[in-house]
Amino acid sequence: MGYPHIKGSWSEQKMKLKTKFASLTDSDLMYLEGKKVEMMMKLQLKLGKTHEELQEILAGL
């Protein structure tokens, strides 16, 4: 039950996510080493998406 590897730099991916979901903030997308799962769970809650839906979104970026 992991998350896909982020393609490209996280900065680029953050911009794509913020463009797609205007409600996301820099704080929501702050990646801290070893805290990827916590950040992804926070995104799931904020966006109202399931784990699988968030995986598909990230894979499609």
C-alpha distance matrix in Angstrom:
0.0 3.8 6.9 9.7 12.6 15.3 18.3 21.6 22.5 20.7 24.1 24.2 20.8 21.8 25.0 23.4 21.1 24.2 26.3 24.0 23.4 26.7 25.6 23.4 25.2 25.2 24.2 21.0 20.1 21.3 18.9 19.6 18.7 16.0 15.2 12.8 10.2 13.3 14.7 11.8 12.0 15.8 15.7 13.9 16.7 19.4 18.8 18.0 15.0 11.9 8.4 9.0 12.5 11.8 9.8 12.9 15.2 14.1 14.2 17.6 19.2
3.8 0.0 3.7 6.6 9.1 11.8 15.0 18.1 18.8 17.1 20.7 20.9 17.7 18.8 22.1 20.7 18.7 21.9 24.0 22.1 21.8 25.0 24.1 21.5 23.1 22.6 21.9 19.0 17.5 18.5 15.9 16.7 15.7 13.4 12.8 9.9 8.2 11.8 12.6 10.0 11.3 14.7 14.3 13.4 16.6 18.7 18.1 18.2 15.2 12.8 9.0 9.8 12.5 10.9 8.5 11.9 13.7 11.8 12.1 15.7 16.7
6.9 3.7 0.0 3.8 6.5 8.5 11.8 14.9 15.7 13.9 17.3 17.3 14.0 15.3 18.5 17.0 15.2 18.5 20.5 18.6 18.6 21.8 21.3 18.6 20.2 19.8 19.5 16.6 14.7 16.1 13.7 15.3 14.8 13.3 12.4 8.8 8.1 11.5 11.1 8.2 10.6 13.4 12.2 11.9 15.4 16.9 15.9 16.6 13.6 12.0 8.5 8.9 10.8 8.4 5.9 9.4 10.5 8.2 8.8 12.4 13.1
9.7 6.6 3.8 0.0 3.8 6.2 8.7 12.2 13.7 12.7 16.2 15.6 12.5 14.7 17.5 15.7 14.7 18.3 19.7 18.1 18.8 22.1 22.2 19.5 21.2 20.5 20.9 18.1 15.7 17.2 14.8 16.7 16.0 15.2 14.7 11.0 11.3 14.6 13.6 10.9 13.8 16.2 14.4 14.4 18.1 19.0 17.7 18.7 15.5 14.3 11.1 10.5 11.8 9.6 6.4 8.7 9.9 7.0 6.3 10.1 10.8
12.6 9.1 6.5 3.8 0.0 3.8 6.2 9.4 10.8 10.5 14.1 13.7 11.3 13.8 16.6 15.4 15.0 18.4 19.9 18.9 19.9 22.8 23.2 20.1 21.2 19.9 20.6 18.3 15.4 16.3 13.5 15.3 14.2 14.0 14.3 10.8 12.2 15.4 14.1 12.3 15.7 17.6 15.9 16.7 20.3 20.8 19.7 21.3 18.4 17.6 14.5 14.2 15.1 12.5 9.8 11.7 12.1 8.5 8.0 11.4 11.0
15.3 11.8 8.5 6.2 3.8 0.0 3.8 6.4 7.5 7.0 10.5 10.0 7.6 10.3 13.0 11.9 11.9 15.2 16.6 16.1 17.2 19.9 20.6 17.5 18.4 17.0 18.1 16.2 12.9 14.0 11.7 14.2 13.9 14.6 14.3 10.9 13.0 15.5 13.3 12.0 15.6 16.8 14.7 16.2 19.6 19.5 18.4 20.6 18.0 18.0 15.3 15.2 15.2 12.3 10.3 11.8 11.0 7.2 7.7 10.1 8.6
18.3 15.0 11.8 8.7 6.2 3.8 0.0 3.8 6.7 8.0 10.7 9.1 7.7 11.3 12.9 11.6 12.7 15.9 16.7 16.4 18.3 20.9 22.2 19.3 20.2 18.7 20.5 18.8 15.3 16.6 14.6 17.2 16.8 17.9 17.9 14.6 16.8 19.2 16.9 15.5 19.2 20.1 17.7 19.2 22.6 22.1 20.7 23.0 20.4 20.7 18.2 17.6 17.2 14.6 12.6 13.0 12.1 8.7 8.1 9.6 7.7
21.6 18.1 14.9 12.2 9.4 6.4 3.8 0.0 3.8 6.6 8.4 6.8 7.2 10.5 11.7 11.2 13.1 15.6 16.3 16.9 18.9 20.9 22.5 19.4 19.7 17.8 20.0 18.9 15.3 16.1 14.4 17.0 16.8 18.7 18.8 16.0 18.7 20.7 18.0 17.4 21.1 21.5 19.2 21.2 24.4 23.5 22.3 25.0 22.9 23.5 21.2 20.9 20.2 17.4 15.8 16.2 14.7 11.5 11.5 12.2 9.5
22.5 18.8 15.7 13.7 10.8 7.5 6.7 3.8 0.0 3.8 5.3 5.4 6.5 8.7 10.3 11.1 12.6 14.5 15.8 16.9 18.4 19.8 21.1 17.9 17.5 15.1 17.2 16.7 13.0 13.2 11.7 14.2 14.4 16.8 16.9 14.6 17.8 19.3 16.4 16.5 20.3 20.2 18.2 20.8 23.6 22.4 21.8 24.8 23.1 23.9 21.7 22.0 21.3 18.0 17.1 18.0 16.0 12.7 13.7 14.6 11.4
20.7 17.1 13.9 12.7 10.5 7.0 8.0 6.6 3.8 0.0 3.8 5.4 5.0 6.0 8.6 9.8 10.3 12.0 14.1 15.1 15.8 17.3 18.1 14.6 14.2 11.8 13.6 13.0 9.2 9.6 8.3 11.3 12.2 14.5 13.9 11.7 14.9 15.9 12.8 13.2 16.9 16.6 14.7 17.5 20.1 18.9 18.6 21.7 20.2 21.3 19.2 20.0 19.2 15.7 15.3 16.7 14.4 11.2 13.2 14.2 11.1
24.1 20.7 17.3 16.2 14.1 10.5 10.7 8.4 5.3 3.8 0.0 3.8 5.5 5.2 6.4 8.8 10.0 10.6 12.4 14.4 15.2 15.9 17.1 13.8 12.9 10.3 12.9 13.0 9.5 9.9 9.9 13.0 14.6 17.3 16.5 14.6 17.8 18.2 14.8 15.6 19.1 18.0 16.0 19.2 21.4 19.5 19.3 22.7 21.8 23.4 21.8 22.6 21.3 17.8 18.0 18.9 16.1 13.5 15.6 15.9 12.3
24.2 20.9 17.3 15.6 13.7 10.0 9.1 6.8 5.4 5.4 3.8 0.0 3.8 5.5 5.3 6.4 8.8 10.0 10.8 12.5 14.3 15.3 17.2 14.4 14.3 12.5 15.5 15.0 11.5 12.9 12.9 16.2 17.5 19.9 19.0 16.5 19.3 20.2 16.7 16.6 20.2 19.4 16.8 19.6 22.1 20.2 19.2 22.6 21.3 23.0 21.6 21.8 20.2 17.1 17.1 17.3 14.4 12.0 13.7 13.3 9.5
20.8 17.7 14.0 12.5 11.3 7.6 7.7 7.2 6.5 5.0 5.5 3.8 0.0 3.8 5.4 5.1 6.2 8.6 9.8 10.5 12.0 13.8 15.3 12.4 13.0 11.8 14.3 12.9 9.6 11.6 11.4 15.0 16.4 18.1 16.8 14.0 16.3 17.3 13.9 13.3 16.8 16.3 13.5 16.0 18.7 17.1 16.0 19.2 17.7 19.2 17.8 18.1 16.4 13.3 13.4 13.7 10.9 8.4 10.6 10.5 7.0
21.8 18.8 15.3 14.7 13.8 10.3 11.3 10.5 8.7 6.0 5.2 5.5 3.8 0.0 3.8 5.4 5.1 6.0 8.5 9.8 10.2 11.3 12.4 9.2 9.3 8.0 10.7 9.7 6.5 8.9 9.8 13.5 15.7 17.6 15.8 13.5 15.8 16.0 12.3 12.4 15.6 14.3 11.8 14.8 16.9 14.9 14.3 17.8 17.0 19.0 18.0 18.9 17.1 13.7 14.7 15.4 12.2 10.3 13.3 13.2 9.9
25.0 22.1 18.5 17.5 16.6 13.0 12.9 11.7 10.3 8.6 6.4 5.3 5.4 3.8 0.0 3.8 5.5 5.1 6.1 8.6 9.8 10.2 12.3 10.0 10.1 9.4 12.8 12.1 9.6 11.9 13.3 17.0 19.2 21.4 19.5 17.3 19.5 19.6 15.8 15.8 18.8 17.3 14.4 17.3 19.2 16.7 15.8 19.4 18.9 21.3 20.7 21.2 18.9 15.9 17.1 17.1 13.5 12.3 14.9 13.8 10.3
23.4 20.7 17.0 15.7 15.4 11.9 11.6 11.2 11.1 9.8 8.8 6.4 5.1 5.4 3.8 0.0 3.8 5.5 5.1 6.2 8.5 10.1 12.6 10.7 12.1 12.1 15.1 13.6 11.2 14.1 15.0 18.8 20.7 22.3 20.4 17.6 19.4 19.9 16.3 15.4 18.4 17.4 14.0 16.2 18.6 16.3 14.6 18.0 16.9 19.2 18.8 18.7 16.2 13.7 14.7 14.0 10.5 9.8 12.0 10.4 7.1
21.1 18.7 15.2 14.7 15.0 11.9 12.7 13.1 12.6 10.3 10.0 8.8 6.2 5.1 5.5 3.8 0.0 3.8 5.4 5.1 5.8 8.1 9.7 7.6 9.7 10.4 12.8 10.6 8.8 12.2 13.4 17.1 19.4 20.5 18.2 15.4 16.7 16.9 13.3 12.3 15.0 13.8 10.3 12.6 14.8 12.5 10.9 14.3 13.5 16.0 15.8 16.2 13.6 10.9 12.6 12.5 8.8 8.5 11.6 10.6 8.0
24.2 21.9 18.5 18.3 18.4 15.2 15.9 15.6 14.5 12.0 10.6 10.0 8.6 6.0 5.1 5.5 3.8 0.0 3.8 5.5 5.0 5.4 7.4 5.6 7.2 8.4 11.3 9.8 8.8 12.1 14.2 17.9 20.6 22.2 19.6 17.4 18.8 18.3 14.6 14.3 16.6 14.5 11.5 14.1 15.5 12.5 11.5 15.2 15.3 18.3 18.5 19.3 16.5 13.9 16.1 16.0 12.3 12.2 15.4 14.2 11.5
26.3 24.0 20.5 19.7 19.9 16.6 16.7 16.3 15.8 14.1 12.4 10.8 9.8 8.5 6.1 5.1 5.4 3.8 0.0 3.8 5.6 5.9 9.3 8.8 10.6 11.9 15.0 13.6 12.5 15.7 17.6 21.4 23.9 25.4 23.0 20.6 21.9 21.7 18.0 17.3 19.6 17.8 14.5 16.6 18.1 15.2 13.4 16.9 16.8 19.9 20.3 20.5 17.4 15.4 17.3 16.4 12.7 13.2 15.8 13.7 11.1
24.0 22.1 18.6 18.1 18.9 16.1 16.4 16.9 16.9 15.1 14.4 12.5 10.5 9.8 8.6 6.2 5.1 5.5 3.8 0.0 3.8 6.3 9.1 9.0 11.9 13.7 16.2 13.9 13.1 16.7 18.3 22.0 24.3 25.3 22.8 20.0 20.7 20.8 17.4 15.9 17.9 16.6 13.0 14.3 16.1 13.5 11.0 14.1 13.7 16.7 17.5 17.4 14.0 12.5 14.7 13.5 9.7 11.2 13.7 11.5 9.8
23.4 21.8 18.6 18.8 19.9 17.2 18.3 18.9 18.4 15.8 15.2 14.3 12.0 10.2 9.8 8.5 5.8 5.0 5.6 3.8 0.0 3.8 5.5 5.9 9.3 11.9 13.7 11.3 11.5 15.2 17.2 20.7 23.4 24.2 21.3 18.9 19.3 18.7 15.5 14.3 15.7 13.9 10.5 12.0 13.1 10.1 8.0 11.4 11.9 15.3 16.4 17.1 13.7 12.0 14.9 14.4 10.8 12.3 15.4 13.9 12.4
26.7 25.0 21.8 22.1 22.8 19.9 20.9 20.9 19.8 17.3 15.9 15.3 13.8 11.3 10.2 10.1 8.1 5.4 5.9 6.3 3.8 0.0 3.8 5.5 7.9 11.0 13.1 11.5 12.2 15.5 18.2 21.6 24.7 25.9 22.8 20.9 21.6 20.5 17.1 16.7 17.9 15.4 12.6 14.6 14.9 11.4 10.3 13.7 14.9 18.5 19.7 20.7 17.4 15.6 18.6 18.2 14.6 15.7 18.9 17.3 15.4
25.6 24.1 21.3 22.2 23.2 20.6 22.2 22.5 21.1 18.1 17.1 17.2 15.3 12.4 12.3 12.6 9.7 7.4 9.3 9.1 5.5 3.8 0.0 3.8 6.5 10.2 11.2 9.4 11.2 14.4 17.3 20.4 23.6 24.5 21.1 19.6 19.9 18.3 15.2 15.1 15.7 12.8 10.5 12.5 12.1 8.3 8.2 11.6 13.5 17.0 18.5 20.0 17.0 15.1 18.5 18.7 15.3 16.4 19.9 19.0 17.3
23.4 21.5 18.6 19.5 20.1 17.5 19.3 19.4 17.9 14.6 13.8 14.4 12.4 9.2 10.0 10.7 7.6 5.6 8.8 9.0 5.9 5.5 3.8 0.0 3.8 7.0 8.1 6.1 7.4 10.7 13.5 16.7 19.9 20.9 17.7 16.1 16.9 15.4 12.0 12.3 13.5 10.6 8.3 11.2 11.4 7.9 8.3 12.0 13.3 16.4 17.0 18.8 16.2 13.6 16.6 17.4 14.0 14.2 17.9 17.4 15.4
25.2 23.1 20.2 21.2 21.2 18.4 20.2 19.7 17.5 14.2 12.9 14.3 13.0 9.3 10.1 12.1 9.7 7.2 10.6 11.9 9.3 7.9 6.5 3.8 0.0 3.8 5.2 5.1 6.6 8.8 12.2 15.1 18.6 20.1 17.1 16.2 17.5 15.6 12.2 13.6 14.9 11.7 10.3 13.8 13.6 10.4 11.7 15.3 16.6 19.4 19.7 21.7 19.5 16.5 19.2 20.3 16.9 16.5 20.2 20.0 17.5
25.2 22.6 19.8 20.5 19.9 17.0 18.7 17.8 15.1 11.8 10.3 12.5 11.8 8.0 9.4 12.1 10.4 8.4 11.9 13.7 11.9 11.0 10.2 7.0 3.8 0.0 3.8 5.4 5.1 6.1 9.6 12.4 15.9 18.0 15.3 14.7 16.8 15.1 11.6 13.6 15.6 12.7 11.7 15.4 15.8 13.0 14.4 17.9 18.7 21.1 20.7 22.8 21.0 17.6 19.7 21.1 17.9 16.6 20.2 20.3 17.5
24.2 21.9 19.5 20.9 20.6 18.1 20.5 20.0 17.2 13.6 12.9 15.5 14.3 10.7 12.8 15.1 12.8 11.3 15.0 16.2 13.7 13.1 11.2 8.1 5.2 3.8 0.0 3.8 5.4 5.2 8.9 10.9 14.7 16.3 13.3 13.4 15.1 12.8 9.8 12.5 13.7 10.5 10.7 14.4 14.1 11.9 14.1 17.2 18.3 20.4 20.0 22.6 21.1 17.8 20.0 21.9 19.0 17.8 21.5 22.1 19.6
21.0 19.0 16.6 18.1 18.3 16.2 18.8 18.9 16.7 13.0 13.0 15.0 12.9 9.7 12.1 13.6 10.6 9.8 13.6 13.9 11.3 11.5 9.4 6.1 5.1 5.4 3.8 0.0 3.8 5.8 8.7 11.2 14.6 15.6 12.2 11.6 12.7 10.5 7.3 9.2 10.4 7.3 6.9 10.6 10.7 8.5 10.6 13.7 14.5 16.6 16.3 18.9 17.4 14.1 16.5 18.5 15.7 14.8 18.5 19.3 17.2
20.1 17.5 14.7 15.7 15.4 12.9 15.3 15.3 13.0 9.2 9.5 11.5 9.6 6.5 9.6 11.2 8.8 8.8 12.5 13.1 11.5 12.2 11.2 7.4 6.6 5.1 5.4 3.8 0.0 3.8 6.1 9.5 12.6 14.0 11.2 9.9 11.9 10.8 7.1 8.7 11.2 9.1 7.9 11.7 12.8 11.1 12.2 15.4 15.4 17.2 16.2 18.4 17.0 13.4 15.1 17.1 14.3 12.6 16.2 17.1 14.6
21.3 18.5 16.1 17.2 16.3 14.0 16.6 16.1 13.2 9.6 9.9 12.9 11.6 8.9 11.9 14.1 12.2 12.1 15.7 16.7 15.2 15.5 14.4 10.7 8.8 6.1 5.2 5.8 3.8 0.0 3.8 6.4 9.9 11.9 9.6 9.4 12.1 10.6 7.5 10.4 12.7 10.7 10.7 14.4 15.3 13.9 15.5 18.5 18.5 19.9 18.6 21.0 20.1 16.4 17.7 20.0 17.5 15.3 18.7 19.9 17.4
18.9 15.9 13.7 14.8 13.5 11.7 14.6 14.4 11.7 8.3 9.9 12.9 11.4 9.8 13.3 15.0 13.4 14.2 17.6 18.3 17.2 18.2 17.3 13.5 12.2 9.6 8.9 8.7 6.1 3.8 0.0 3.8 6.6 8.6 6.9 6.5 9.9 9.5 6.9 9.5 12.3 11.4 11.6 14.8 16.3 15.7 17.0 19.6 19.0 19.7 17.7 19.9 19.7 15.9 16.4 19.1 17.2 14.4 17.3 19.2 16.9
19.6 16.7 15.3 16.7 15.3 14.2 17.2 17.0 14.2 11.3 13.0 16.2 15.0 13.5 17.0 18.8 17.1 17.9 21.4 22.0 20.7 21.6 20.4 16.7 15.1 12.4 10.9 11.2 9.5 6.4 3.8 0.0 3.8 6.2 5.3 6.9 10.1 9.5 8.3 11.4 13.6 13.0 14.0 17.0 18.2 18.0 19.8 22.0 21.5 21.8 19.5 22.1 22.3 18.6 18.9 21.9 20.4 17.5 20.2 22.4 20.3
18.7 15.7 14.8 16.0 14.2 13.9 16.8 16.8 14.4 12.2 14.6 17.5 16.4 15.7 19.2 20.7 19.4 20.6 23.9 24.3 23.4 24.7 23.6 19.9 18.6 15.9 14.7 14.6 12.6 9.9 6.6 3.8 0.0 3.8 5.5 7.1 10.3 10.7 10.5 12.8 15.1 15.4 16.4 18.9 20.5 20.8 22.2 24.3 23.2 23.0 20.3 22.5 23.3 19.7 19.3 22.5 21.5 18.3 20.3 23.0 21.1
16.0 13.4 13.3 15.2 14.0 14.6 17.9 18.7 16.8 14.5 17.3 19.9 18.1 17.6 21.4 22.3 20.5 22.2 25.4 25.3 24.2 25.9 24.5 20.9 20.1 18.0 16.3 15.6 14.0 11.9 8.6 6.2 3.8 0.0 3.8 5.9 8.0 8.9 9.9 11.8 13.5 14.5 16.0 17.8 19.4 20.4 21.9 23.3 22.1 21.4 18.4 20.9 22.2 18.8 18.3 21.8 21.3 18.3 20.2 23.2 21.9
15.2 12.8 12.4 14.7 14.3 14.3 17.9 18.8 16.9 13.9 16.5 19.0 16.8 15.8 19.5 20.4 18.2 19.6 23.0 22.8 21.3 22.8 21.1 17.7 17.1 15.3 13.3 12.2 11.2 9.6 6.9 5.3 5.5 3.8 0.0 3.8 5.6 5.3 6.3 8.7 10.1 10.8 12.5 14.4 15.7 16.7 18.4 19.9 19.0 18.6 16.0 18.8 19.8 16.4 16.5 20.0 19.2 16.6 19.1 21.9 20.6
12.8 9.9 8.8 11.0 10.8 10.9 14.6 16.0 14.6 11.7 14.6 16.5 14.0 13.5 17.3 17.6 15.4 17.4 20.6 20.0 18.9 20.9 19.6 16.1 16.2 14.7 13.4 11.6 9.9 9.4 6.5 6.9 7.1 5.9 3.8 0.0 3.8 5.5 5.1 6.1 8.6 9.9 10.6 12.3 14.4 15.3 16.3 17.9 16.5 16.0 13.2 15.6 16.5 13.1 12.9 16.3 15.6 12.9 15.3 18.1 17.1
10.2 8.2 8.1 11.3 12.2 13.0 16.8 18.7 17.8 14.9 17.8 19.3 16.3 15.8 19.5 19.4 16.7 18.8 21.9 20.7 19.3 21.6 19.9 16.9 17.5 16.8 15.1 12.7 11.9 12.1 9.9 10.1 10.3 8.0 5.6 3.8 0.0 3.8 5.4 5.1 6.1 8.6 9.8 10.4 12.4 14.2 15.2 16.0 14.5 13.4 10.6 13.5 14.9 11.9 11.9 15.6 15.5 13.4 15.7 18.7 18.3
13.3 11.8 11.5 14.6 15.4 15.5 19.2 20.7 19.3 15.9 18.2 20.2 17.3 16.0 19.6 19.9 16.9 18.3 21.7 20.8 18.7 20.5 18.3 15.4 15.6 15.1 12.8 10.5 10.8 10.6 9.5 9.5 10.7 8.9 5.3 5.5 3.8 0.0 3.8 5.5 5.1 6.2 8.7 9.9 10.8 12.3 14.3 15.2 14.6 14.1 12.1 15.5 16.3 13.3 14.2 17.8 17.0 15.4 18.2 20.7 20.0
14.7 12.6 11.1 13.6 14.1 13.3 16.9 18.0 16.4 12.8 14.8 16.7 13.9 12.3 15.8 16.3 13.3 14.6 18.0 17.4 15.5 17.1 15.2 12.0 12.2 11.6 9.8 7.3 7.1 7.5 6.9 8.3 10.5 9.9 6.3 5.1 5.4 3.8 0.0 3.8 5.5 5.1 6.3 8.7 10.0 10.5 12.2 13.9 13.4 13.8 12.1 15.1 15.1 11.7 13.0 16.1 14.7 13.0 16.2 18.3 17.1
11.8 10.0 8.2 10.9 12.3 12.0 15.5 17.4 16.5 13.2 15.6 16.6 13.3 12.4 15.8 15.4 12.3 14.3 17.3 15.9 14.3 16.7 15.1 12.3 13.6 13.6 12.5 9.2 8.7 10.4 9.5 11.4 12.8 11.8 8.7 6.1 5.1 5.5 3.8 0.0 3.8 5.3 5.0 6.2 8.7 9.8 10.4 11.8 10.4 10.4 8.4 11.3 11.4 8.1 9.4 12.6 11.6 10.2 13.3 15.5 15.0
12.0 11.3 10.6 13.8 15.7 15.6 19.2 21.1 20.3 16.9 19.1 20.2 16.8 15.6 18.8 18.4 15.0 16.6 19.6 17.9 15.7 17.9 15.7 13.5 14.9 15.6 13.7 10.4 11.2 12.7 12.3 13.6 15.1 13.5 10.1 8.6 6.1 5.1 5.5 3.8 0.0 3.8 5.4 5.0 6.4 8.7 10.0 10.3 9.5 9.2 7.9 11.5 11.9 9.3 11.2 14.4 13.8 13.2 16.1 18.2 18.1
15.8 14.7 13.4 16.2 17.6 16.8 20.1 21.5 20.2 16.6 18.0 19.4 16.3 14.3 17.3 17.4 13.8 14.5 17.8 16.6 13.9 15.4 12.8 10.6 11.7 12.7 10.5 7.3 9.1 10.7 11.4 13.0 15.4 14.5 10.8 9.9 8.6 6.2 5.1 5.3 3.8 0.0 3.8 5.4 5.2 6.2 8.6 9.8 10.2 11.2 10.8 14.2 13.7 10.9 13.5 16.2 14.7 14.3 17.7 19.2 18.5
15.7 14.3 12.2 14.4 15.9 14.7 17.7 19.2 18.2 14.7 16.0 16.8 13.5 11.8 14.4 14.0 10.3 11.5 14.5 13.0 10.5 12.6 10.5 8.3 10.3 11.7 10.7 6.9 7.9 10.7 11.6 14.0 16.4 16.0 12.5 10.6 9.8 8.7 6.3 5.0 5.4 3.8 0.0 3.8 5.4 5.1 5.9 8.1 8.0 9.8 9.6 12.4 11.1 8.1 11.0 13.2 11.2 11.1 14.7 15.8 15.1
13.9 13.4 11.9 14.4 16.7 16.2 19.2 21.2 20.8 17.5 19.2 19.6 16.0 14.8 17.3 16.2 12.6 14.1 16.6 14.3 12.0 14.6 12.5 11.2 13.8 15.4 14.4 10.6 11.7 14.4 14.8 17.0 18.9 17.8 14.4 12.3 10.4 9.9 8.7 6.2 5.0 5.4 3.8 0.0 3.8 5.6 5.4 5.6 4.9 6.1 6.7 9.7 8.6 6.6 9.8 12.0 10.8 11.6 14.7 15.9 16.1
16.7 16.6 15.4 18.1 20.3 19.6 22.6 24.4 23.6 20.1 21.4 22.1 18.7 16.9 19.2 18.6 14.8 15.5 18.1 16.1 13.1 14.9 12.1 11.4 13.6 15.8 14.1 10.7 12.8 15.3 16.3 18.2 20.5 19.4 15.7 14.4 12.4 10.8 10.0 8.7 6.4 5.2 5.4 3.8 0.0 3.8 5.5 5.1 6.7 8.3 9.8 12.9 11.7 10.3 13.6 15.6 14.3 15.2 18.4 19.4 19.4
19.4 18.7 16.9 19.0 20.8 19.5 22.1 23.5 22.4 18.9 19.5 20.2 17.1 14.9 16.7 16.3 12.5 12.5 15.2 13.5 10.1 11.4 8.3 7.9 10.4 13.0 11.9 8.5 11.1 13.9 15.7 18.0 20.8 20.4 16.7 15.3 14.2 12.3 10.5 9.8 8.7 6.2 5.1 5.6 3.8 0.0 3.8 5.6 8.0 10.7 12.2 14.9 12.9 11.1 14.7 16.2 14.0 15.0 18.5 18.9 18.4
18.8 18.1 15.9 17.7 19.7 18.4 20.7 22.3 21.8 18.6 19.3 19.2 16.0 14.3 15.8 14.6 10.9 11.5 13.4 11.0 8.0 10.3 8.2 8.3 11.7 14.4 14.1 10.6 12.2 15.5 17.0 19.8 22.2 21.9 18.4 16.3 15.2 14.3 12.2 10.4 10.0 8.6 5.9 5.4 5.5 3.8 0.0 3.8 5.4 8.9 10.9 12.7 10.1 8.8 12.6 13.3 11.1 12.8 16.1 16.1 15.9
18.0 18.2 16.6 18.7 21.3 20.6 23.0 25.0 24.8 21.7 22.7 22.6 19.2 17.8 19.4 18.0 14.3 15.2 16.9 14.1 11.4 13.7 11.6 12.0 15.3 17.9 17.2 13.7 15.4 18.5 19.6 22.0 24.3 23.3 19.9 17.9 16.0 15.2 13.9 11.8 10.3 9.8 8.1 5.6 5.1 5.6 3.8 0.0 3.8 6.9 9.8 11.7 9.5 9.4 13.1 13.8 12.6 14.7 17.5 17.7 18.3
15.0 15.2 13.6 15.5 18.4 18.0 20.4 22.9 23.1 20.2 21.8 21.3 17.7 17.0 18.9 16.9 13.5 15.3 16.8 13.7 11.9 14.9 13.5 13.3 16.6 18.7 18.3 14.5 15.4 18.5 19.0 21.5 23.2 22.1 19.0 16.5 14.5 14.6 13.4 10.4 9.5 10.2 8.0 4.9 6.7 8.0 5.4 3.8 0.0 3.8 6.6 7.9 5.7 6.1 9.6 10.3 9.7 11.9 14.3 14.8 15.9
11.9 12.8 12.0 14.3 17.6 18.0 20.7 23.5 23.9 21.3 23.4 23.0 19.2 19.0 21.3 19.2 16.0 18.3 19.9 16.7 15.3 18.5 17.0 16.4 19.4 21.1 20.4 16.6 17.2 19.9 19.7 21.8 23.0 21.4 18.6 16.0 13.4 14.1 13.8 10.4 9.2 11.2 9.8 6.1 8.3 10.7 8.9 6.9 3.8 0.0 3.8 5.4 5.1 6.2 8.6 9.9 10.6 12.4 14.2 15.4 17.0
8.4 9.0 8.5 11.1 14.5 15.3 18.2 21.2 21.7 19.2 21.8 21.6 17.8 18.0 20.7 18.8 15.8 18.5 20.3 17.5 16.4 19.7 18.5 17.0 19.7 20.7 20.0 16.3 16.2 18.6 17.7 19.5 20.3 18.4 16.0 13.2 10.6 12.1 12.1 8.4 7.9 10.8 9.6 6.7 9.8 12.2 10.9 9.8 6.6 3.8 0.0 3.8 5.5 5.3 6.2 8.8 10.0 10.7 12.2 14.4 15.9
9.0 9.8 8.9 10.5 14.2 15.2 17.6 20.9 22.0 20.0 22.6 21.8 18.1 18.9 21.2 18.7 16.2 19.3 20.5 17.4 17.1 20.7 20.0 18.8 21.7 22.8 22.6 18.9 18.4 21.0 19.9 22.1 22.5 20.9 18.8 15.6 13.5 15.5 15.1 11.3 11.5 14.2 12.4 9.7 12.9 14.9 12.7 11.7 7.9 5.4 3.8 0.0 3.8 5.5 5.0 6.3 8.7 10.0 10.5 12.4 14.7
12.5 12.5 10.8 11.8 15.1 15.2 17.2 20.2 21.3 19.2 21.3 20.2 16.4 17.1 18.9 16.2 13.6 16.5 17.4 14.0 13.7 17.4 17.0 16.2 19.5 21.0 21.1 17.4 17.0 20.1 19.7 22.3 23.3 22.2 19.8 16.5 14.9 16.3 15.1 11.4 11.9 13.7 11.1 8.6 11.7 12.9 10.1 9.5 5.7 5.1 5.5 3.8 0.0 3.8 5.4 5.1 6.3 8.7 9.9 10.7 12.8
11.8 10.9 8.4 9.6 12.5 12.3 14.6 17.4 18.0 15.7 17.8 17.1 13.3 13.7 15.9 13.7 10.9 13.9 15.4 12.5 12.0 15.6 15.1 13.6 16.5 17.6 17.8 14.1 13.4 16.4 15.9 18.6 19.7 18.8 16.4 13.1 11.9 13.3 11.7 8.1 9.3 10.9 8.1 6.6 10.3 11.1 8.8 9.4 6.1 6.2 5.3 5.5 3.8 0.0 3.8 5.4 5.0 6.2 8.5 9.8 11.0
9.8 8.5 5.9 6.4 9.8 10.3 12.6 15.8 17.1 15.3 18.0 17.1 13.4 14.7 17.1 14.7 12.6 16.1 17.3 14.7 14.9 18.6 18.5 16.6 19.2 19.7 20.0 16.5 15.1 17.7 16.4 18.9 19.3 18.3 16.5 12.9 11.9 14.2 13.0 9.4 11.2 13.5 11.0 9.8 13.6 14.7 12.6 13.1 9.6 8.6 6.2 5.0 5.4 3.8 0.0 3.8 5.5 5.2 6.0 8.6 10.3
12.9 11.9 9.4 8.7 11.7 11.8 13.0 16.2 18.0 16.7 18.9 17.3 13.7 15.4 17.1 14.0 12.5 16.0 16.4 13.5 14.4 18.2 18.7 17.4 20.3 21.1 21.9 18.5 17.1 20.0 19.1 21.9 22.5 21.8 20.0 16.3 15.6 17.8 16.1 12.6 14.4 16.2 13.2 12.0 15.6 16.2 13.3 13.8 10.3 9.9 8.8 6.3 5.1 5.4 3.8 0.0 3.8 5.5 5.1 6.1 8.9
15.2 13.7 10.5 9.9 12.1 11.0 12.1 14.7 16.0 14.4 16.1 14.4 10.9 12.2 13.5 10.5 8.8 12.3 12.7 9.7 10.8 14.6 15.3 14.0 16.9 17.9 19.0 15.7 14.3 17.5 17.2 20.4 21.5 21.3 19.2 15.6 15.5 17.0 14.7 11.6 13.8 14.7 11.2 10.8 14.3 14.0 11.1 12.6 9.7 10.6 10.0 8.7 6.3 5.0 5.5 3.8 0.0 3.8 5.5 5.2 6.6
14.1 11.8 8.2 7.0 8.5 7.2 8.7 11.5 12.7 11.2 13.5 12.0 8.4 10.3 12.3 9.8 8.5 12.2 13.2 11.2 12.3 15.7 16.4 14.2 16.5 16.6 17.8 14.8 12.6 15.3 14.4 17.5 18.3 18.3 16.6 12.9 13.4 15.4 13.0 10.2 13.2 14.3 11.1 11.6 15.2 15.0 12.8 14.7 11.9 12.4 10.7 10.0 8.7 6.2 5.2 5.5 3.8 0.0 3.8 5.4 5.4
14.2 12.1 8.8 6.3 8.0 7.7 8.1 11.5 13.7 13.2 15.6 13.7 10.6 13.3 14.9 12.0 11.6 15.4 15.8 13.7 15.4 18.9 19.9 17.9 20.2 20.2 21.5 18.5 16.2 18.7 17.3 20.2 20.3 20.2 19.1 15.3 15.7 18.2 16.2 13.3 16.1 17.7 14.7 14.7 18.4 18.5 16.1 17.5 14.3 14.2 12.2 10.5 9.9 8.5 6.0 5.1 5.5 3.8 0.0 3.8 5.7
17.6 15.7 12.4 10.1 11.4 10.1 9.6 12.2 14.6 14.2 15.9 13.3 10.5 13.2 13.8 10.4 10.6 14.2 13.7 11.5 13.9 17.3 19.0 17.4 20.0 20.3 22.1 19.3 17.1 19.9 19.2 22.4 23.0 23.2 21.9 18.1 18.7 20.7 18.3 15.5 18.2 19.2 15.8 15.9 19.4 18.9 16.1 17.7 14.8 15.4 14.4 12.4 10.7 9.8 8.6 6.1 5.2 5.4 3.8 0.0 3.8
19.2 16.7 13.1 10.8 11.0 8.6 7.7 9.5 11.4 11.1 12.3 9.5 7.0 9.9 10.3 7.1 8.0 11.5 11.1 9.8 12.4 15.4 17.3 15.4 17.5 17.5 19.6 17.2 14.6 17.4 16.9 20.3 21.1 21.9 20.6 17.1 18.3 20.0 17.1 15.0 18.1 18.5 15.1 16.1 19.4 18.4 15.9 18.3 15.9 17.0 15.9 14.7 12.8 11.0 10.3 8.9 6.6 5.4 5.7 3.8 0.0
